[in-house]
Every structure is written in C-alpha cells, then in structure tokens.
Amino acid sequence: MRYIVAICGSLVALASWLFISYGTARTSIQVMDAWVRVTTGSSAVVHAIIANRGVNKDRLVRLSSGFAKKLVVLDKEGHEVEGLRIPADSELVLGSDLLRIEAFGLTQAVNAGESLPMLFVFEHAGKVAVFARIEKLQSADKQ
C-alpha cells in the first residue's frame, strides 16, 4: 500500500511540474534580417523579421538605438503601435506597408556597408540586441 501511495504522489508531483513548466515557458524570440536603406534624411524605415518560436505570445514593449532619437512601430495608416503583439509560433515581417519600424531623428549618417546597433525589448523574452545592416537602394535596371 505504501508503494501505491508513493507512486501516486510521484505522478502528481511530475504532473504538477510539467504543468508549471509549460505555463511559464519563456518565448523564443528572434529578430532576423534587420536592415535599413541608405538615406541622407532625418528618418529611415527599419526592415526586420520578428520570429516567435515559442508556445506563448509575447509583446514588443520598447525599441532603442544610438543612431536615432526615437524608434517606433507604425501601422499602415502611420499610427504608432504600442505593445506590438507577437503571437506564438509566428513571424512578423516589419518594413512593409502594413507594419514598419520608423527611426526618427537620425543622429549619424546612414552609409552603405555599415551596421547600426538596435535593442528590441520584449515583455517575456527580454532584450534582443541586433545589428541592422545598411543597404544601397538598387536602381530598377540592376534588379
């Protein structure tokens, strides 16, 4: 009888541990293929892919960089999106007409071949540091 109680207790403990581990699993966020076009202006669009490979949703709560005074996520109408939601097991492509990261008040020249440091801060995944490469705009005849 003691063995049955011990086995049942062990199974309950294992089930509790699995439930807690699953419920509190961190998201697995990656920021990939970040890039900016060469510009002489005071603002630039940052292109990137945010991939959530985890089982839990997450939110982008802050963006920062030393190359711009302000980084914001904008929707297709140009309105700022606060707390961009990143669904579980998904990829968001930023830089398109639907969603984009806009860098305002550039503090340095954006020259081809260089890279710009950026920090993405997520609600659950925390800080993700990336370098956005700077690319030349190719003319239509070279594409």
N, C-alpha and C positions, 0 to 999 in steps of 0.2 A: 504494500500500500504506500509506503514511503517513496518508493521509486516512481509510482504513478504521479504522486503529488510533486515530486522533484521534476519529472519530465514535463508535466503541465505548467509548472512555474517557469521552467526554462523556455517553453514555447511562448508563453505570454510575454516574457522579457524580450525574446527575439522579435516577436511581432511588434511590440512597443518601440523597440529600437529601429526597426525598419520603417515604421510609420513616421517617427520623428525625423529620421534621416531623409526620407522622401520629402516631407513637408518643408524642411529647412534647407534643402539643397540649393546652393548658390547657382545663379545663372552662369552660363558660359558665354560671355560676350567677346566678340572680336570686332575690331574696326579694321577694314581691309581697303586696299586700293585707294587711299586718300591722295587727292591731287588738286592743284589749283592752276588755272591758266595764267600765263604771264600777263601783267597789267601795269599800266602807269597811273591808273586811277586810285581813288581812296577806298575802294571796296572791291571785293572779289568773292566769287562763289567757290565754295569748297565742295568737291565731289568725294563721296566715300560710300562704302557699303558697311552697314552695321548688321552683324550676324549674331543671333541668339541661338546657340546650340543646346541650351538648357531646357528643362521641363517647366521652368517658371518664367512668367513675364518679368520685364524689367522696365525702367524708365530712365531716359537721359535727362538728368537734372541740371547739368551745367557743362558749358564749353569754355575753354580759355586757351590763350596763346599769347606769346610775346610779340607776335607780328601784327596784331590787330587790337584796337581798343575794346572791341565788342564782337562776339560771335553769337549768332542767333540762328535758330531753325525757323524757316518761314514756310508757310503753306502756299498753294497755288495762287491765292489772292494777295500774297505778300504780308499776311498777318503772322505775327510771332506765335510760335507753338511752344507753350510751356510744358515741361514734363513729357516729352515725346515718348509714347508708349512703344515698347519693343515686345511684341508677342513671343511666346515660347516657340522654339523651333521655327524661326523665321529669318528672313533677310530683308532689310530696308535699304533701298538704293536712294541716296541723297545726292542732289545736284540736278535732278530732273525738273520738269515743270511742276510736279506735284509737291515735292518736298526738297528743300535745299538748305544748306548752311551758308549764311552770308557773313562775311568778315567785313566789318565797318571800321573806318579809321586806321588804315594800314600804317604801321609805324616804320616800315622799311620797304625797300624796293623788292618787287617780286620778280626775280630773274630766273630764266630757264636754267635747268641743271642743278639748282639749289633745292633745299628742302626746308620746310617750316615745321617747327615743333607744335603739337596740339595736345590738349588734355581733354578727354571725354570723361565725365563723371556720371556714373550710373547709380541708381538707388540701391541696388543689391550687389552688383558686380564690383562697385567701387571705381577706382581710377584706371583708365586705359590711356597710356601715352602712345602717340603715333607721330610719325614724320610725314607730312604731306609733300609729295614731290611737285615741282613746278614744271609745267609743260608749255611749250610754244603752241600757239594756235596755228594749225597747218592750213595752207591755202587749199581751195577746192580742187585745183589741178594736181595736187600731190596726194590726195586721198584715194 
